Amino acid sequence: MAAGSEADVAIFKELDLDLLPEGSIILADKAYTDCDYEDLLEEVGLHLKTQRKKNSKRPMPAWEEFLGKPIRQYIETVFSRLTNLLPKKIHTVTPRGFELKIVCFLLAFSIQCL
């Protein structure tokens, strides 16, 4: 978890991706555009498929954009449902308490989806 002011791509770079099997495809939105990091991931066998901005110097092929769109829409729908489930303000005293409340909200969401 990170503050909303943190750049998405900076947090993404801190993730431990060693657990992903070689050949894994990571889908990301426009906030994760970093061609150098994308090339670095390709060297270790991971494929970062980032949605491109219109003026991108490295546009995504049309067929990849077409195939990735429904998956990204599904992810956005799940995220939207999660956001609607969470209260607008979460009061806690400690970071651990905040994490506990988030886990409980996610558990409630999972049960609601059954």
Residue frames as qw, qx, qy, qz and C-alpha x, y, z in Angstrom:
[[0.000, 0.890, 0.456, 0.000, 0.00, 0.00, 0.00],
 [0.426, -0.004, 0.030, 0.904, 1.15, 3.50, -0.75],
 [0.101, 0.586, 0.281, -0.753, -0.11, 7.05, -0.58],
 [0.554, 0.700, 0.450, -0.002, -2.21, 8.28, -3.47],
 [0.107, 0.939, -0.211, -0.250, 0.44, 10.90, -4.18],
 [0.490, -0.394, 0.702, 0.334, 2.98, 8.18, -5.09],
 [0.470, 0.465, -0.485, -0.572, 3.46, 7.55, -8.80],
 [0.946, 0.042, 0.153, -0.281, 1.98, 4.20, -9.86],
 [0.801, 0.479, -0.331, 0.141, 5.03, 3.22, -11.89],
 [0.052, 0.629, -0.626, 0.458, 7.38, 3.96, -8.96],
 [0.685, -0.268, 0.515, -0.440, 5.41, 1.61, -6.68],
 [0.941, 0.295, -0.032, -0.166, 5.25, -1.00, -9.45],
 [0.532, 0.619, -0.526, 0.239, 9.04, -0.98, -9.72],
 [0.245, -0.507, 0.674, -0.478, 9.27, -1.88, -6.02],
 [0.911, -0.058, 0.126, -0.389, 7.17, -5.05, -6.43],
 [0.368, -0.400, 0.829, 0.128, 8.94, -8.40, -6.18],
 [0.748, 0.410, -0.169, -0.493, 8.26, -9.86, -9.61],
 [0.075, 0.442, -0.893, -0.044, 10.63, -12.82, -9.12],
 [0.476, 0.075, 0.800, -0.359, 7.65, -14.96, -8.10],
 [0.686, 0.527, 0.048, -0.500, 6.05, -14.65, -11.54],
 [0.805, 0.041, 0.530, 0.265, 6.77, -17.48, -13.95],
 [0.182, -0.330, 0.501, 0.779, 8.80, -16.68, -17.05],
 [0.013, 0.275, 0.754, 0.596, 6.55, -15.63, -19.92],
 [0.032, -0.644, -0.653, 0.397, 4.00, -13.93, -17.65],
 [0.132, 0.527, 0.346, 0.764, 2.05, -11.03, -19.14],
 [0.177, -0.484, -0.487, 0.706, 1.41, -8.00, -16.95],
 [0.125, 0.690, 0.496, 0.513, -1.38, -5.70, -18.14],
 [0.294, -0.444, -0.314, 0.786, -1.18, -2.06, -17.08],
 [0.241, 0.891, 0.384, -0.030, -2.85, 1.24, -17.79],
 [0.448, 0.786, -0.015, 0.425, -1.30, 4.44, -19.14],
 [0.385, -0.882, 0.227, -0.149, 0.22, 5.34, -15.75],
 [0.825, -0.365, 0.384, 0.195, 2.79, 2.53, -16.07],
 [0.706, 0.684, -0.020, 0.183, 4.53, 3.75, -19.20],
 [0.320, -0.795, 0.482, 0.179, 8.28, 3.37, -18.75],
 [0.814, 0.504, -0.263, -0.119, 9.97, 1.95, -21.84],
 [0.208, 0.596, -0.733, 0.253, 13.31, 1.32, -20.12],
 [0.474, -0.221, 0.726, -0.445, 11.67, -0.74, -17.35],
 [0.862, 0.315, 0.127, -0.377, 9.53, -2.52, -19.95],
 [0.634, 0.583, -0.507, 0.007, 12.70, -3.53, -21.82],
 [0.084, -0.475, 0.790, -0.379, 14.32, -4.68, -18.57],
 [0.716, -0.012, 0.527, -0.457, 11.33, -6.92, -17.82],
 [0.833, 0.467, -0.166, -0.244, 11.49, -8.37, -21.36],
 [0.326, 0.605, -0.712, 0.145, 15.11, -9.38, -20.72],
 [0.219, -0.228, 0.859, -0.402, 14.01, -11.52, -17.75],
 [0.111, -0.174, -0.940, -0.273, 11.08, -13.05, -19.63],
 [0.095, 0.587, 0.652, -0.471, 8.20, -10.90, -18.35],
 [0.173, 0.394, 0.521, 0.737, 5.95, -8.99, -20.73],
 [0.018, 0.504, 0.415, -0.757, 4.57, -5.63, -19.58],
 [0.151, 0.489, 0.643, 0.570, 1.67, -4.67, -21.84],
 [0.081, -0.448, -0.336, 0.825, 0.96, -1.03, -21.08],
 [0.317, 0.805, 0.500, 0.039, -1.95, 0.85, -22.54],
 [0.477, 0.027, 0.162, 0.863, -0.39, 3.58, -24.66],
 [0.115, 0.701, 0.209, -0.672, -1.17, 7.26, -24.89],
 [0.646, 0.712, 0.267, -0.056, -2.13, 8.55, -28.32],
 [0.301, 0.900, -0.313, 0.027, 1.20, 10.35, -28.82],
 [0.792, -0.442, 0.403, 0.124, 3.32, 7.38, -27.68],
 [0.223, 0.700, -0.611, -0.296, 6.62, 6.82, -29.48],
 [0.034, 0.164, -0.985, -0.041, 6.13, 3.08, -28.93],
 [0.664, -0.029, -0.013, -0.747, 2.48, 2.40, -29.86],
 [0.534, -0.056, 0.824, -0.180, 0.89, -0.94, -29.00],
 [0.068, -0.016, -0.811, -0.581, -0.06, -3.02, -32.04],
 [0.539, -0.123, -0.127, -0.823, -3.78, -2.77, -32.81],
 [0.738, -0.128, -0.631, -0.201, -4.36, -6.51, -32.26],
 [0.425, -0.076, -0.687, 0.584, -2.83, -6.34, -28.76],
 [0.193, -0.048, 0.221, -0.955, -4.93, -3.30, -27.91],
 [0.653, -0.112, -0.387, -0.641, -8.06, -5.11, -29.15],
 [0.717, -0.133, -0.682, 0.054, -7.35, -8.28, -27.14],
 [0.354, -0.029, -0.588, 0.727, -6.33, -6.42, -23.98],
 [0.256, -0.313, -0.041, -0.914, -9.30, -4.07, -23.82],
 [0.722, -0.408, -0.394, -0.397, -11.88, -6.53, -22.38],
 [0.718, -0.192, -0.515, 0.427, -9.42, -7.69, -19.72],
 [0.207, 0.109, -0.266, 0.935, -8.66, -4.12, -18.65],
 [0.449, -0.378, -0.210, -0.782, -12.41, -3.34, -18.58],
 [0.778, -0.357, -0.514, -0.052, -12.97, -6.32, -16.29],
 [0.558, -0.094, -0.433, 0.701, -10.18, -5.17, -13.97],
 [0.045, -0.234, 0.059, -0.969, -11.59, -1.62, -13.90],
 [0.619, -0.416, -0.383, -0.545, -15.06, -3.00, -13.08],
 [0.754, -0.318, -0.513, 0.260, -13.73, -5.05, -10.17],
 [0.376, 0.015, -0.295, 0.878, -11.75, -2.05, -8.90],
 [0.268, -0.352, -0.144, -0.885, -14.83, 0.16, -9.18],
 [0.729, -0.437, -0.454, -0.267, -16.89, -2.36, -7.20],
 [0.665, -0.202, -0.455, 0.556, -14.18, -2.51, -4.54],
 [0.147, 0.178, -0.121, 0.965, -14.04, 1.28, -4.35],
 [0.478, -0.428, -0.274, -0.716, -17.82, 1.47, -3.91],
 [0.768, -0.370, -0.520, 0.049, -17.62, -1.07, -1.08],
 [0.530, -0.093, -0.380, 0.752, -15.03, 0.94, 0.84],
 [0.138, -0.883, -0.368, 0.257, -16.09, 3.92, 2.93],
 [0.370, 0.855, -0.013, 0.364, -14.88, 7.35, 1.86],
 [0.060, -0.745, 0.501, -0.436, -12.93, 7.70, 5.10],
 [0.862, -0.165, -0.465, 0.119, -11.21, 4.98, 7.11],
 [0.270, -0.823, 0.323, -0.381, -10.27, 6.01, 10.64],
 [0.914, -0.134, -0.294, 0.247, -7.37, 4.13, 12.20],
 [0.407, -0.887, 0.198, 0.092, -4.62, 4.96, 14.64],
 [0.468, -0.505, 0.639, 0.343, -1.84, 2.79, 13.23],
 [0.385, 0.442, -0.610, -0.533, -0.78, 1.67, 9.75],
 [0.034, 0.030, -0.999, 0.022, -1.35, -1.94, 10.88],
 [0.323, 0.425, 0.648, -0.543, -4.93, -1.08, 11.84],
 [0.445, 0.563, -0.188, -0.671, -5.47, 0.45, 8.39],
 [0.257, 0.299, -0.865, -0.309, -4.17, -2.71, 6.71],
 [0.132, 0.163, 0.936, -0.283, -6.46, -4.84, 8.89],
 [0.430, 0.524, 0.365, -0.638, -9.51, -2.81, 7.90],
 [0.421, 0.514, -0.485, -0.568, -8.62, -3.04, 4.20],
 [0.111, 0.137, -0.981, -0.083, -8.20, -6.83, 4.49],
 [0.266, 0.334, 0.784, -0.450, -11.61, -7.07, 6.18],
 [0.469, 0.574, 0.024, -0.670, -13.22, -4.99, 3.40],
 [0.344, 0.415, -0.736, -0.409, -11.61, -7.24, 0.77],
 [0.056, 0.049, 0.985, -0.157, -12.84, -10.33, 2.60],
 [0.397, 0.476, 0.514, -0.593, -16.35, -8.88, 2.67],
 [0.446, 0.560, -0.332, -0.615, -16.10, -8.17, -1.06],
 [0.178, 0.249, -0.931, -0.201, -14.97, -11.75, -1.75],
 [0.197, 0.252, 0.887, -0.333, -17.90, -13.17, 0.24],
 [0.429, 0.556, 0.211, -0.680, -20.30, -10.83, -1.56],
 [0.362, 0.489, -0.587, -0.534, -19.06, -12.17, -4.93],
 [0.202, -0.076, 0.976, -0.035, -19.89, -15.80, -4.04]]
